[in-house]
């Protein structure tokens, strides 16, 4: 009698639950960051500032005070063009993380969450949003991860 061995590619129920739990926590992160109105700058805002300042300086050398104004305006537009697309809402960045990055963030957040048990995203969100201290700790851990691991700057949108 021949018994087929399950292939290693087939997902075990435990692995599926872990993937489901990671997805729940990633969606919770999106909810936390959306409530905080957070955007991130992914490396490069210094380029825009350098373009604006550099052209204002060059304009000042060439045209005096009027050259500073023109150079600053042109430099500002150039800086805007150079950095377009680099400011992203944090939920978008979270959902674009690689599986390895999501796992690392999940592990960091799980250390803060402790022994919290949940069955679905709705229950997890209710548990976290109902506990101001836990919500603050998870948000701080999320923003720390984004700053440290992705080397992104965090900005609050007014």
C-alpha positions as CSV (number, residue, x, y, z in Angstrom):
1,X,0.0,0.0,0.0
2,X,1.3,3.4,-1.0
3,X,0.7,6.4,1.4
4,X,1.3,9.8,-0.1
5,X,3.4,12.1,2.0
6,X,2.2,15.7,2.3
7,X,4.5,18.0,0.4
8,X,6.4,20.6,2.3
9,X,4.7,23.3,0.3
10,X,1.3,22.5,1.7
11,X,0.4,24.9,4.5
12,X,-0.2,23.3,7.8
13,X,-3.2,24.5,9.9
14,X,-0.7,26.0,12.4
15,X,1.2,27.9,9.7
16,X,-2.1,29.2,8.3
17,X,-3.1,30.4,11.8
18,X,0.2,32.1,12.2
19,X,-0.2,33.8,8.8
20,X,-3.7,34.8,9.8
21,X,-2.4,36.3,13.1
22,X,0.3,38.2,11.3
23,X,-2.3,39.6,8.9
24,X,-4.5,40.6,11.9
25,X,-1.6,42.5,13.5
26,X,-0.6,44.2,10.3
27,X,-4.2,45.4,9.8
28,X,-4.3,46.6,13.4
29,X,-1.1,48.6,12.7
30,X,-2.9,50.2,9.7
31,X,-5.8,51.1,12.0
32,X,-3.5,52.6,14.6
33,X,-1.5,54.6,12.1
34,X,-4.7,55.8,10.3
35,X,-6.1,57.0,13.6
36,X,-2.9,58.9,14.3
37,X,-2.8,60.4,10.7
38,X,0.8,59.4,10.2
39,X,2.8,59.7,7.0
40,X,6.4,58.7,6.5
41,X,9.2,60.1,4.4
42,X,11.2,57.4,2.9
43,X,14.7,58.7,2.6
44,X,15.2,61.7,0.3
45,X,13.5,64.7,1.8
46,X,17.0,66.1,2.3
47,X,17.5,66.1,-1.5
48,X,14.5,68.4,-1.9
49,X,15.7,70.7,0.8
50,X,19.2,70.8,-0.8
51,X,17.8,71.6,-4.2
52,X,15.7,74.5,-2.8
53,X,18.6,75.9,-0.8
54,X,21.2,75.4,-3.5
55,X,19.2,77.1,-6.2
56,X,18.3,80.0,-3.8
57,X,22.0,80.4,-3.0
58,X,23.0,80.3,-6.7
59,X,20.2,82.7,-7.6
60,X,21.5,85.1,-4.9
61,X,25.0,85.0,-6.3
62,X,23.8,85.7,-9.7
63,X,20.8,88.1,-9.2
64,X,21.1,89.4,-5.7
65,X,17.9,89.5,-3.6
66,X,15.6,89.0,-6.6
67,X,17.8,86.0,-7.6
68,X,17.3,84.5,-4.2
69,X,13.5,84.7,-4.6
70,X,13.6,83.2,-8.1
71,X,16.2,80.6,-7.2
72,X,14.2,79.6,-4.1
73,X,11.0,79.3,-6.0
74,X,12.6,77.2,-8.8
75,X,14.5,75.1,-6.2
76,X,11.3,74.5,-4.3
77,X,9.5,73.3,-7.4
78,X,12.5,71.1,-8.3
79,X,12.6,69.7,-4.7
80,X,8.9,69.0,-4.8
81,X,9.4,67.1,-8.1
82,X,12.4,65.2,-6.8
83,X,10.6,64.0,-3.6
84,X,7.1,63.3,-5.1
85,X,5.9,59.8,-4.2
86,X,8.2,59.6,-1.2
87,X,5.6,60.7,1.3
88,X,3.3,57.7,1.9
89,X,0.6,57.0,4.4
90,X,1.9,54.6,7.0
91,X,-0.8,52.0,6.3
92,X,0.4,51.8,2.7
93,X,4.0,51.2,3.8
94,X,2.9,48.5,6.3
95,X,1.0,46.6,3.6
96,X,4.0,46.9,1.3
97,X,6.4,45.3,3.8
98,X,8.0,42.0,2.8
99,X,6.9,38.9,4.6
100,X,10.2,38.9,6.6
101,X,9.7,42.5,7.6
102,X,6.1,41.8,8.6
103,X,7.2,38.9,10.7
104,X,9.8,41.1,12.5
105,X,7.3,43.8,13.2
106,X,4.8,41.1,14.3
107,X,7.4,39.7,16.8
108,X,8.1,43.2,18.1
109,X,4.5,44.0,18.6
110,X,3.7,40.6,20.1
111,X,6.3,41.2,22.8
112,X,4.3,44.3,23.8
113,X,0.9,42.6,23.6
114,X,2.0,39.8,25.9
115,X,-0.6,37.1,26.4
116,X,-3.5,38.8,24.6
117,X,-5.7,36.2,22.8
118,X,-8.0,37.0,19.9
119,X,-10.1,35.2,17.4
120,X,-10.3,37.7,14.6
121,X,-9.3,41.2,13.6
122,X,-12.5,42.8,15.0
123,X,-11.8,41.4,18.5
124,X,-8.1,42.3,18.4
125,X,-9.0,45.9,17.3
126,X,-11.5,46.2,20.1
127,X,-9.1,44.9,22.7
128,X,-6.4,47.3,21.7
129,X,-8.5,50.4,21.1
130,X,-10.2,49.9,24.4
131,X,-6.9,50.0,26.3
132,X,-5.2,53.4,26.0
133,X,-1.9,52.3,27.5
134,X,-1.6,49.3,25.2
135,X,-2.6,51.4,22.2
136,X,0.1,53.9,23.0
137,X,2.7,51.2,23.5
138,X,1.9,49.5,20.3
139,X,1.9,52.8,18.4
140,X,5.3,53.6,19.8
141,X,6.7,50.2,18.9
142,X,5.3,50.5,15.4
143,X,6.8,54.0,14.9
144,X,10.1,52.8,16.4
145,X,10.2,49.9,13.9
146,X,9.4,52.2,11.0
147,X,12.1,54.7,12.0
148,X,14.8,52.1,12.9
149,X,14.3,49.3,10.4
150,X,13.1,51.2,7.4
151,X,15.0,54.4,8.2
152,X,11.9,56.5,7.5
153,X,10.9,59.7,9.1
154,X,7.5,59.9,10.7
155,X,5.3,63.0,10.3
156,X,1.8,63.7,11.7
157,X,-0.7,65.1,9.2
158,X,-2.7,68.0,10.5
